[in-house]
Amino acid sequence: MIPPHEDGTVCKIDEYWFYFGGLTAEECTVEEYRKCVPENEIIGRIFETLEDMRCNPEEFENEYGYYRAVLD
């Protein structure tokens, strides 16, 4: 699966992906984002996005379940 546009930063888990990082990530290419945001902060933002999915099962139950199964 290819993201719908080349701008913005995505996290790819197995065959699927999601945007993370808010406006900063949306305004940067992946390379720019990685240069200006420390790796531990990127990991934290990905975790926060997954946690938001977990806390909103009515909207993200299948998606979160998929990511969890792959990561487990």
N, C-alpha and C positions, 0 to 999 in steps of 0.2 A: 504494500500500500504506500502510495506517495502522498505526502501532505498536499492540500489543495493549492498551496502557493509556496514559493521558495523562501519568502521572508518569514521571520519568526522562528522560535525555538521550540522543538518538540522533543518529547521523550518517547522512544520506540521500545516497546516491550513485545517481544516475539513479532507477530505480524501487524500489530496495531500500534497506534501512536496517539498522543494527546499533547496539546499545547500546555505550557506552564510558564511561570515567571512574570506574568502580568504584562503591563505596558512596555517595560524595559525589553523583555524578550521579543515582543511583537515588533518593536522598532529596530531590532538588530538582526544581522545575519547570525548564524550559529557561531561562526568564528569570532565576530565582534563580541557576542555575549560571553563566550568562554574567556576572552581576554579581559573583560571588565568585571566579571563576577567570579569570586573565589569558588573553587570546586565544592567545598563543604556547604556553601550557600546554595549552589545549584542542587545538590543532593537534598538539602532541607526543603527547597521549593517543590521538588518532585514528590517528596514524602507528604508535604502539606496538600498537594493536589490529590494524591491517592487517599489521604485521610478525609478530605472533603467529599470524595466519591463514596467512601465507606459510610460517612455520616448522612448521606442523602440517598438511601437505598431505593426510594421511589423513582429516582431519576437515573441512578448509576449502578444498580444492583448487578446487572449482567456484566457490565464493563469492569467494575471493581472485582467481581468474582473471577473473571478471566485473568486479569492482571495478577491477582493473588495466587491463583493456581499455577501460573507460569513462574512466578517468583518463588513459590514454596518449593 
